Amino acid sequence: MKILLIFVLFFFLPQVLSAQKGRESYQVGSATDVNKVIPYAGRYQNPAFTDGQVHFRNGKTSNAKMNYNLVHGEVMFISLLRDTLLFADNNFVDRVQIGNSVYYYNPGHGHIEIAGDYGDLKLGKKQFLSQLGHEKYAAYGQYSSTAAISSYSTFMNKQGEFRYLDTNEKVLMKRRAVYFLIDKNQRFYLANRANLLKIFPSQKSAISRFLRDNEINLEVEPDLEKTLEFCSTL
């Protein structure tokens, strides 16, 4: 019996853990408390609030325990009163660092993590929980990055709270990642072909040929990294 129990645990436990770790979508009702539906690991990027530092545009810095919240799409911090809060002065913030992760703030998109540095150009990664539609929604595999940003910005209010939907309506929330190109002047561009060519106007032919020959998908992080590595050599 013990041998059978050990076999069952050995065989099924990794699958259960894998399923829990890999889950990236949640069904949320209109009046549901998101904290009860979505577990901590689904709401935050890091397993715990970690020592972080805020770098303000005037050169000053401030320290606190911080974490990136996927529901709000912004970094949150623990105040001296032990409250978990959003920054109220993001327009004065240059960047936020949590461990080895660096986030820049962009109005309209919140905090965007730096996923790669390619000289004069950086790759930004914006992760958040986005509305995919009703529970019967089937085509979310083709959900575009532009639609994801639109959904994120309209489904949450300024306090990061869920908007009320129609009676008995349920919404599927899925973890999404949208990518940005950040130039040396900290201007943010949605990562797509048009903006890439806009940033490198004198290299349009070479970049277009590279994208075509390598069948690049600029909504996929490995392809973006490969493309920006190529652009850094031009």
C-alpha positions as CSV (number, residue, x, y, z in Angstrom):
1,M,0.0,0.0,0.0
2,K,2.8,2.4,0.9
3,I,4.6,1.6,-2.4
4,L,1.4,2.3,-4.3
5,L,0.9,5.6,-2.5
6,I,4.5,6.7,-3.2
7,F,4.1,5.8,-6.8
8,V,0.9,7.8,-7.1
9,L,2.5,10.8,-5.4
10,F,5.6,10.5,-7.6
11,F,3.6,10.2,-10.8
12,F,0.9,12.8,-10.2
13,L,2.4,15.5,-8.0
14,P,4.8,16.9,-10.6
15,Q,1.8,17.2,-13.0
16,V,-0.3,19.0,-10.3
17,L,2.6,21.4,-9.5
18,S,3.2,22.0,-13.2
19,A,-0.5,22.8,-13.8
20,Q,-0.5,25.2,-10.8
21,K,2.7,26.9,-12.0
22,G,1.6,27.1,-15.6
23,R,-1.9,28.5,-15.0
24,E,-2.2,31.9,-16.5
25,S,-5.9,32.5,-17.0
26,Y,-8.7,33.1,-14.4
27,Q,-12.5,33.4,-14.7
28,V,-13.7,36.5,-12.8
29,G,-17.3,37.6,-12.1
30,S,-18.5,41.2,-12.0
31,A,-18.7,41.5,-8.2
32,T,-15.9,39.1,-7.4
33,D,-13.0,40.0,-5.2
34,V,-10.1,39.5,-7.5
35,N,-7.8,38.7,-4.5
36,K,-10.0,35.7,-3.7
37,V,-10.2,34.4,-7.3
38,I,-6.6,35.0,-8.4
39,P,-3.8,33.6,-6.0
40,Y,-0.9,35.7,-4.9
41,A,1.4,34.0,-7.5
42,G,-1.1,35.0,-10.2
43,R,-1.3,38.7,-9.1
44,Y,2.4,39.4,-8.5
45,Q,5.5,38.9,-10.6
46,N,7.7,38.0,-7.6
47,P,7.0,35.5,-4.9
48,A,7.3,38.2,-2.2
49,F,7.8,41.9,-1.7
50,T,11.6,42.6,-2.1
51,D,13.9,45.5,-1.3
52,G,13.6,48.0,-4.0
53,Q,14.7,51.5,-4.9
54,V,12.9,54.4,-6.6
55,H,15.0,56.8,-8.6
56,F,13.4,60.2,-9.0
57,R,14.0,62.6,-11.9
58,N,15.6,65.1,-9.5
59,G,18.3,62.6,-8.5
60,K,16.8,61.6,-5.2
61,T,16.1,58.0,-4.2
62,S,13.8,56.2,-1.9
63,N,13.8,52.6,-0.5
64,A,10.9,50.2,0.3
65,K,9.7,46.7,-0.1
66,M,8.2,46.4,-3.6
67,N,6.6,44.0,-6.1
68,Y,5.1,44.3,-9.6
69,N,1.3,43.8,-9.6
70,L,-0.1,42.1,-12.7
71,V,-3.6,43.3,-12.0
72,H,-2.7,46.9,-11.7
73,G,0.1,46.7,-14.2
74,E,2.3,48.8,-11.9
75,V,4.8,48.4,-9.1
76,M,3.4,48.5,-5.6
77,F,5.3,49.2,-2.3
78,I,4.7,48.6,1.4
79,S,4.4,51.9,3.3
80,L,5.7,52.6,6.8
81,L,2.2,51.8,8.0
82,R,2.3,48.4,6.4
83,D,-0.2,49.3,3.7
84,T,0.3,48.1,0.1
85,L,0.1,51.1,-2.2
86,L,0.6,52.3,-5.7
87,F,3.0,55.2,-6.4
88,A,1.1,58.6,-6.4
89,D,3.9,60.5,-8.1
90,N,4.9,58.4,-11.1
91,N,5.5,61.5,-13.3
92,F,8.4,62.4,-11.0
93,V,9.9,58.9,-11.2
94,D,12.6,58.0,-13.6
95,R,12.9,54.3,-12.8
96,V,12.2,51.7,-10.2
97,Q,14.6,48.8,-9.4
98,I,13.5,45.6,-7.6
99,G,16.4,43.2,-7.2
100,N,17.9,42.9,-10.7
101,S,14.7,44.1,-12.5
102,V,14.4,47.7,-13.7
103,Y,11.1,49.3,-14.6
104,Y,10.5,52.6,-16.4
105,Y,7.2,54.4,-16.1
106,N,5.3,55.4,-19.2
107,P,2.0,57.4,-18.9
108,G,-0.9,55.3,-20.2
109,H,1.0,52.0,-19.9
110,G,2.3,52.0,-16.3
111,H,5.6,50.4,-15.4
112,I,7.5,48.6,-18.1
113,E,10.3,46.2,-17.3
114,I,13.6,46.4,-19.2
115,A,14.0,42.9,-20.8
116,G,17.2,43.7,-22.8
117,D,19.7,46.4,-23.5
118,Y,21.1,46.8,-27.0
119,G,23.1,50.0,-26.8
120,D,20.9,53.0,-27.9
121,L,17.8,50.8,-27.8
122,K,16.2,48.9,-25.0
123,L,13.5,46.2,-25.0
124,G,10.7,46.8,-22.7
125,K,8.3,44.1,-21.5
126,K,4.9,44.9,-20.1
127,Q,3.1,42.0,-18.2
128,F,-0.4,42.2,-17.0
129,L,-3.7,40.4,-16.6
130,S,-5.9,41.3,-19.6
131,Q,-9.6,40.7,-20.4
132,L,-10.0,38.1,-23.1
133,G,-13.8,38.1,-23.2
134,H,-16.6,36.0,-21.9
135,E,-16.1,32.4,-20.7
136,K,-17.3,31.1,-24.1
137,Y,-14.6,33.2,-25.9
138,A,-12.6,30.8,-28.1
139,A,-10.2,32.8,-30.3
140,Y,-7.9,34.4,-27.7
141,G,-5.0,32.6,-29.3
142,Q,-5.1,35.3,-32.0
143,Y,-5.4,38.2,-29.5
144,S,-3.1,41.0,-30.7
145,S,-0.8,43.1,-28.6
146,T,-2.7,46.3,-29.5
147,A,-5.9,44.7,-28.4
148,A,-4.3,43.5,-25.2
149,I,-3.2,47.1,-24.2
150,S,-6.7,48.4,-25.1
151,S,-8.4,45.7,-23.0
152,Y,-6.1,46.3,-20.0
153,S,-6.6,50.1,-20.0
154,T,-10.4,50.0,-20.3
155,F,-11.1,47.1,-17.9
156,M,-9.4,48.6,-14.9
157,N,-10.1,52.0,-13.3
158,K,-7.4,54.3,-12.0
159,Q,-7.4,52.5,-8.7
160,G,-6.7,49.2,-10.4
161,E,-10.2,47.9,-9.5
162,F,-12.4,45.8,-11.7
163,R,-15.2,47.6,-13.5
164,Y,-18.6,46.2,-13.0
165,L,-19.9,44.2,-15.9
166,D,-23.4,43.0,-16.9
167,T,-25.3,40.8,-14.5
168,N,-24.0,37.3,-14.2
169,E,-21.3,38.1,-16.8
170,K,-18.0,36.4,-16.4
171,V,-14.7,37.5,-17.9
172,L,-11.6,35.4,-18.7
173,M,-8.4,37.2,-17.5
174,K,-5.2,35.9,-19.0
175,R,-1.6,36.8,-18.3
176,R,-0.3,38.8,-21.3
177,A,3.1,40.3,-22.3
178,V,3.4,43.3,-24.6
179,Y,6.7,44.6,-25.8
180,F,8.1,48.1,-26.4
181,L,11.1,49.6,-28.0
182,I,12.7,52.3,-25.9
183,D,15.2,54.7,-27.5
184,K,18.0,56.6,-25.9
185,N,15.6,59.5,-25.2
186,Q,13.3,57.2,-23.3
187,R,10.6,57.4,-25.9
188,F,8.4,54.3,-26.0
189,Y,7.2,52.5,-29.2
190,L,5.1,49.5,-29.4
191,A,7.3,46.7,-30.8
192,N,6.2,46.3,-34.4
193,R,7.7,46.5,-37.9
194,A,6.6,50.1,-38.5
195,N,8.1,51.5,-35.3
196,L,11.3,49.5,-35.8
197,L,11.8,51.0,-39.2
198,K,11.0,54.4,-37.8
199,I,13.8,54.1,-35.3
200,F,16.3,52.9,-37.9
201,P,15.2,55.0,-41.0
202,S,18.5,54.6,-42.8
203,Q,18.5,50.8,-42.4
204,K,15.0,49.9,-43.7
205,S,16.2,47.6,-46.5
206,A,18.5,45.6,-44.3
207,I,16.0,45.2,-41.5
208,S,13.1,44.4,-43.8
209,R,15.3,41.7,-45.4
210,F,16.3,40.3,-42.0
211,L,12.6,40.1,-40.9
212,R,11.6,38.4,-44.0
213,D,14.4,35.9,-44.3
214,N,14.1,34.9,-40.6
215,E,10.3,34.8,-40.5
216,I,10.4,37.1,-37.5
217,N,7.3,37.6,-35.3
218,L,7.8,40.8,-33.3
219,E,5.2,39.8,-30.7
220,V,7.5,36.9,-29.6
221,E,10.3,37.7,-27.2
222,P,13.1,35.4,-28.7
223,D,12.4,36.9,-32.1
224,L,12.5,40.4,-30.8
225,E,15.8,39.7,-29.0
226,K,17.3,38.2,-32.2
227,T,16.1,41.3,-34.2
228,L,17.5,43.8,-31.8
229,E,20.8,42.0,-31.6
230,F,21.0,42.3,-35.4
231,C,20.0,46.0,-35.3
232,S,22.8,46.7,-32.8
233,T,25.3,45.6,-35.4
234,L,24.1,48.0,-38.1
